[in-house]
Amino acid sequence: MTTKSRIDMERDFHDRKAEGLVENQDFYRLDITSDIRAEMFRKMGSLQGKKVLDFGCGSGWMSIALAERGCDVVAVDLSLQSLKKARQAASEKGLENRITFCQMNGEALGIKSSQFDFVIGNAIIHHLDVQNAFQEIREILKKGGVAYFVEPLGLNPIINFYRKLTPNKRTVDERPLTAEDMRLIRGMFQETRVQFYFFLALLSFFWSFVIKNDTLFLMSMRILKKADRWLLSAAPFLNRYCWLGLFQLQK
């Protein structure tokens, strides 16, 4: 399959998703990764006057959160329909002058090099060619600049089985990051750190998929996330079986 056809398929899928024509994962409406986002913002520190690229901005929620913290944001996405929603959301918040929205392919941005203090992304790299995407990201970061990405990992057999059962919820070409991808990423940046999330906490999805009880889902998730922090610290070999990783990559 050519790169052009893959990119076109990704664009079409996310245009349809933005228009409500693709079923979304129901649990995302509960913002179950808010703790990961909070950790990312804590690591970034003060953003006043910083220049940040929102890589794969989608509906613009992260761009808005960044602009509210005082930085200048460039938000890029392949999907024109997503960008329309993002512009509208920024306008409703009065932040349209703090965010520049651009339709771009993440594997060929065409942006002037070495100008961003931070690049951030949420569940975007696994839609792309990992090497091409991170080469672009490394190029546009300032020396010492940092990229933060939250991405799904592909080593848990139960999660992989679920993905096979639900192909219509994602594009044909996307794939979670593998151990080989992580080795590649570490070789491209001066410093690479990864924090892992959702090992025991995956058990809480029983209350979302089977019983469909939001209260028990969120309650059990809070408890199991606390257990994960202890367990993954004590037994780091289990990190590879987590669902998500928060990548911190310094140029």
C-alpha positions in Angstrom: 0.0 0.0 0.0 1.5 3.4 -1.0 2.0 6.2 1.5 -0.5 8.3 -0.4 -3.3 5.8 -0.1 -2.6 5.2 3.6 -2.6 8.9 4.3 -5.8 9.4 2.3 -7.5 6.6 4.3 -6.5 8.2 7.6 -7.8 11.5 6.4 -11.2 10.1 5.3 -11.6 8.1 8.5 -11.0 11.0 10.8 -13.2 13.3 8.7 -16.0 10.8 9.2 -15.2 10.5 12.9 -15.4 14.3 13.3 -18.8 14.2 11.6 -20.1 11.6 14.0 -20.1 8.8 11.3 -17.7 6.6 13.1 -18.5 5.0 16.5 -16.1 6.3 19.2 -14.9 4.3 22.2 -17.6 5.0 24.8 -15.3 5.2 27.8 -13.4 8.2 26.4 -16.4 10.4 27.3 -15.4 9.9 31.0 -11.9 11.4 30.5 -10.1 8.4 32.0 -6.7 9.8 31.0 -7.0 13.1 32.8 -4.3 12.0 35.3 -1.8 11.4 32.4 -2.6 14.8 31.0 -2.1 16.4 34.4 1.3 14.7 34.7 2.3 16.0 31.3 1.4 19.6 32.2 3.3 19.2 35.5 6.4 18.1 33.6 6.1 21.0 31.2 6.0 23.6 33.9 5.2 27.2 33.1 4.1 27.6 29.5 3.9 31.4 29.5 5.4 32.7 26.3 6.4 29.3 25.1 5.7 28.0 21.5 4.0 24.6 21.4 2.9 22.4 18.5 -0.2 20.3 19.0 0.6 17.4 16.8 -2.7 15.8 15.6 -5.0 18.3 17.4 -8.3 16.5 16.6 -11.2 18.5 18.0 -8.8 21.0 19.6 -9.3 20.2 23.3 -5.5 20.0 24.0 -4.8 23.2 22.0 -7.3 25.1 24.1 -5.8 23.7 27.3 -2.4 24.8 26.2 -3.5 28.3 25.1 -5.3 28.8 28.4 -1.9 28.3 30.1 -0.4 31.3 28.2 1.5 29.7 25.3 1.3 30.3 21.6 -0.1 27.2 19.9 0.2 25.8 16.4 -2.3 23.0 16.0 -2.0 20.6 13.0 -4.2 17.8 11.9 -4.8 15.8 8.7 -8.6 16.0 9.0 -10.2 19.1 7.7 -13.4 18.3 9.5 -11.6 18.0 12.8 -9.9 21.3 12.3 -13.3 23.0 11.6 -14.5 21.7 15.0 -11.3 22.8 16.7 -11.5 26.3 15.3 -15.1 26.6 16.5 -14.2 25.4 20.0 -11.3 27.9 20.2 -13.5 30.7 19.0 -16.1 29.9 21.6 -13.4 30.1 24.3 -12.1 33.4 22.9 -8.7 31.8 22.1 -8.7 32.0 18.3 -5.9 34.5 18.3 -3.7 32.2 20.4 -4.0 29.2 18.2 -3.0 28.8 14.6 -4.8 25.8 12.9 -3.2 24.1 9.9 -4.1 21.1 7.8 -0.9 19.0 7.6 0.4 15.5 7.2 2.4 14.6 10.3 5.0 12.8 8.3 5.8 15.8 6.1 5.0 19.0 8.1 6.8 21.5 6.0 7.4 23.7 9.1 10.6 25.7 9.7 13.0 23.8 11.8 14.0 24.4 15.4 11.3 26.7 16.5 9.1 24.9 19.1 9.8 24.6 22.8 7.4 21.7 23.1 5.6 19.3 20.8 2.7 17.3 22.2 0.4 14.7 20.9 -2.3 12.3 22.1 -2.8 8.9 20.5 -1.5 10.1 17.1 1.9 8.5 16.4 0.5 5.0 16.1 -1.5 6.2 13.1 1.8 7.2 11.3 5.1 5.8 10.2 6.9 6.1 13.5 10.3 7.0 12.1 9.0 9.6 9.6 6.9 11.2 12.3 9.6 11.5 14.9 12.1 12.8 12.4 9.7 15.6 11.7 9.2 16.2 15.4 12.9 16.2 16.2 13.5 18.7 13.3 11.1 21.3 14.5 12.0 21.2 18.2 14.5 23.7 19.5 17.7 22.4 20.9 16.8 21.1 24.4 13.1 21.2 23.4 10.8 18.3 24.6 8.1 16.3 22.9 5.4 14.6 25.0 3.2 11.9 23.6 0.6 9.6 25.0 0.4 6.4 22.9 -1.1 2.9 23.1 1.4 0.0 23.5 1.1 -3.3 21.6 2.5 -6.0 23.9 -0.6 -6.9 25.9 -2.3 -10.0 24.3 -5.7 -9.2 25.9 -5.7 -5.7 24.5 -4.6 -7.0 21.1 -7.4 -9.5 21.1 -9.9 -6.7 21.9 -8.5 -4.7 18.9 -9.1 -7.6 16.6 -12.7 -7.9 17.8 -13.4 -4.1 17.2 -11.8 -3.2 13.8 -14.5 -0.6 13.0 -13.4 1.6 15.9 -10.0 2.4 14.3 -8.3 2.8 10.9 -6.9 -0.2 9.0 -3.3 0.9 9.2 -3.0 2.1 12.8 -1.1 -0.1 15.2 0.1 0.3 18.8 3.7 0.9 19.5 6.0 -2.1 19.7 9.3 -2.8 21.5 11.0 -2.2 18.2 9.3 1.2 17.9 10.5 2.1 21.4 14.1 1.2 20.6 13.9 3.3 17.4 12.5 6.3 19.4 15.3 6.0 22.0 17.9 6.2 19.3 16.4 9.4 17.8 16.4 11.7 20.9 19.0 12.9 23.4 16.9 11.7 26.4 13.9 9.4 26.4 11.7 8.6 29.4 8.4 6.6 29.5 5.8 6.4 32.2 3.4 3.5 31.9 -0.3 3.4 32.7 -3.2 0.9 32.9 -2.1 -2.6 34.0 -4.3 -3.7 36.8 -6.5 -0.7 35.9 -7.5 -2.5 32.8 -9.7 -4.8 35.0 -12.0 -1.8 35.6 -13.2 -2.0 32.0 -15.4 -4.9 33.1 -17.8 -2.3 34.5 -17.8 -0.4 31.2 -18.0 -3.3 28.7 -20.0 -5.9 30.6 -22.1 -4.3 33.4 -22.1 -0.8 31.9 -22.0 1.0 35.2 -20.1 4.3 35.0 -20.0 4.8 38.8 -18.4 1.4 39.5 -16.1 1.8 36.4 -14.6 5.1 37.7 -14.5 3.9 41.3 -12.6 0.7 40.5 -10.3 2.6 38.1 -9.3 5.0 40.8 -8.4 2.2 43.2 -6.6 0.1 40.6 -4.6 3.1 39.3 -3.2 3.5 42.8 -2.4 -0.2 42.9 -0.7 0.1 39.5 1.6 2.9 40.8 2.9 0.6 43.5 3.0 -2.6 41.4 4.7 -1.1 38.4 7.3 0.5 40.6 8.0 -2.8 42.4 7.9 -4.9 39.2 8.9 -2.8 36.3 9.0 -5.8 33.9 5.2 -5.5 33.9 5.4 -2.1 32.2 5.5 -3.7 28.8 2.0 -5.1 29.3 0.4 -1.7 30.1 -2.1 -0.1 27.7 -0.6 3.4 27.5 2.8 5.1 27.7 3.6 8.8 28.3 6.7 9.5 26.3 9.0 12.4 27.2 11.6 13.0 24.4 14.2 15.7 24.6 16.2 16.8 21.6 
